[in-house]
Amino acid sequence: EAFAHMRNKASYEPPPPPKPAPPPETGPVVPKRVAAPNTKAVQVSRKQKGNPVIKCIKNVPWEYGDIVPDYLMGSKGQACALFLSVKYHMLHPKYVYGRMEQVKVGFRLRVLLCYVDTEESHKTLLDIHKAAIMNGFTLILAWSPEEAARYIETYHSYEDKQADNIQERVQGDYMSRLTDVLTTVRSINKTDVANLSTNLGSLASLITASKERLSLCPGVGPKKVQRLHDAFTQPFLMRKA
């Protein structure tokens, strides 16, 4: 032994014998307390660690939980979300179908939160949209982690809110309703609506007016005239060739 020579000195004193080990406890085993999930917080699956979306959730509390979906929103646990990026779907097209099957029942609202992280995404988004419809999911597209986080926060905060809280407020008078309708046409603003109403009167007169008549209104140029005419004359449903 490395230190055996030290035992032969007169000043050496052997160490005291070790104390006997205490007898094992025979009483009942008290289970460890497991903290209940915070119902006021968004529950995040541990599989989402490293997802930049999590760092952008700042307006509501969140915590990791042992859950099947990626996100559990609302205090009642009836709204869930799966996260999917377009790039990941292009590499693993079967992944989303397996995840959808895992949360097929037990939720009132199922959201497929899709992060559009590539420009060449048109065909892939069509496939994802079809998968969402066929499996009863609401598809939400986000073009940044911050935008995706806002959707999660909104679903969590508005769980028990009425639809009126997020609908645009429209006054009941005729001019307000006319403005609400016509400004859905691209580039038509409130000033254009006021000029059209002053010169043509009713909505029926606007719809039946010719391009030449529309162009006489101040501030309504050729592009606006064409867009208005298309909105009034083109069919709502596209006919198949």
N, C-alpha and C positions, 0 to 999 in steps of 0.2 A: 504494500500500500504506500501511497506517496507520502503520507504523514505518519508512518508507523514509528519512526525514530523519535518522535516527540513524546511518545508514551513512556520512554525509559528515563525521562528526566524526573528529578525529585519534586519539582513543582507541578507535575502533571496531576490533575484530578479528573477521574472519569466522569462523563456526563451523567446526570440523574436518569434513572430508568424512565421510559415513556409511560405516560398516564394511560390507563385502560380506556378503550373506546366506550362511549356511553351506549347503553342498550337501545336497540331500535324502538321507535315509537309504535305502539300497538293501537292507538286511538283511531278514530275515524279520519279519513283523508279529506281535508277541506279543499274543494275544487277552487282553482284560481278564477277570479272574477274576470270576465271578458267584457270590455266596455261596449255598451250598446251604440250603434251607429247614430250619428247626429242627424236628426230628421230635417234640420234646417240647412244642412250642407249637401252639396252635390257629391254623390258617391262615385268615386273613380276607380276603375279596375286597376289592379297592380300591373297588369300587362301594358298599361298605357304610360308607364314610367319612361321618360325620355321623349314623350310627345310634346313638342313646343306649345301645343294648344293649352296644356295644363297651366303653364306659367302665365298665360294671358287671361285666365279666369281670376279676376280681381274684384268684381262687384258683388259676388256672393261667396260664402265660405265653401270649401270643398275638402274632402279627405279621402284617403285610400280605403277601399273596402273589398271584401271577398264577394264580388258580384259576378254574374255571368255576362251581362252586357258591358260595354265599355264605360258608359255613363248612366247613372240613375238620377233622375231629376224630379224634384218635387218632394214634399213631405210624405205623401201617400205611397210612393214607390210604384206608381202606375205608369210613369213615362220613362222610357229608356232610349238610349241612342247607341248606335254602332258607328265607329269611326272608320273611314276608308279613304285612302288617297288614290287618285287616278293612276299614278305611276305604279303603286303596289298592285292595283287590280290588273294592270297590263301584264305584270309579271306572274301574278297568282290569280287567275280569273275564277277559280273555284272557291277561293277562300270565303268570299262574302256569302255564298250560298250556305256553307256550313255554319257560319255565324248566325245567319238569319234563322236557321232551323233550331238553334239553341235557345232563341228567345221568341219562339213562335207563339207561345201562350203565356198568360199571366200579366200582360201589360195592356193598358187601354190605348196608349200611344207608343208607337215604335218609329223612331226616326233613324234614317240612314244619313249621317252627316258626312258628306263627300268633299274632300279637299282637292280642288282642281289645281294641281301643281305641275301641269305640263300644257303647252300650247296645242299640241296635236291630240285633242281630247274629244272631238265631236263624236266619232264612232263609239269610243269607249263609254262616253256618257249616255249614249243611246242604250247600250247594253246594261249599264248600271240602272238607268231609269226603268227599263223593262223588268229587271230583277226586283226593284223596289215595288212596282205595281203588282207583280205576280205574287209577292209575298206579303202584301198589306203594309208596306212601309211608306212613311212620308219622306220623300227625298229632299234634302236641303243641300244646296251647293254653296261652298265658301271658297274664296280665292286667296285667303290668308289665314294663318293661325288665329289672328286677332278677331277676324270675322267669325270663324268657327266658335271661338270662345263666347262671343256675344250671343250667338244662337243658344248655346247651352245655358247661359245666364238667363236669357229671356224665357226659355221654356221652364226653368226652375222657378223664376219669380212670378210668372203669370199662370201658375198651375190652377188657381181657383178664381182667376179673374174672368170677367165676362168679355165676349168678343168686342163689345163697344169700346173697351179700353184701348184697343189697338187699331180700331177702324178710324178712318179720317172723318173729322166732323164736317158735315155739309149742312149749311143753313137750308131752311125750308122754302125760302122765297124763290121765285122763278129765275132770277138772274144768277143766283148762286148755283142752282141746279144746272142751268145752261152752261155756266163756266166749268162746272165739274165734268160735264160731258165732253165739251169741245176741247178742253185742255188735255184730254187723253190722246188727241191727235198730235203727232210729233211736231214741235216748234210752234204750236199755237199757244199763245200766252193770254193772260187776262185782258190785256189791252186790245188784242185782236178780237177777243170775244165781244168786248164792248163796242168796237167799230162794226163788227158784223151784225150785232143786234140792232144798232142804231140805223144802219143802212138797209137791212133786209127784214128786220122785225122778228118773226117767230122762227122756231127751229124748223118747222115745215117749209118755210120759205127758203131757209138755208139749204135744206136737203135737195130741194127741187131747182135751185138756182144753177145756171150755166156757169162755166168757167169764166166767161167774159163778165158776167154779172158779179161774180165773187172778186174778180181782179179790180173792180172799181172801188172796193173798200180800202181806205187808207191803211198802209202798213202791211197789207196782205199781198206779198209778191208771188211770182210764178210757182215757186216750190211749195209755198203754203197752199196756194190754190189747188195744185195737183194733189197734195196730200189730203186736203179736205174732200175733193171730188172723189178720190179713191176710197176714202172712208165711207162716203155716202152711197157709192155705187157698186163697189166690189162685194161679192157674196161673203157671208160670215164663214162658211165652210168651203174649203178648197175641193174642187171636183177632181176625181181621179181621172187620169188620162185613159 
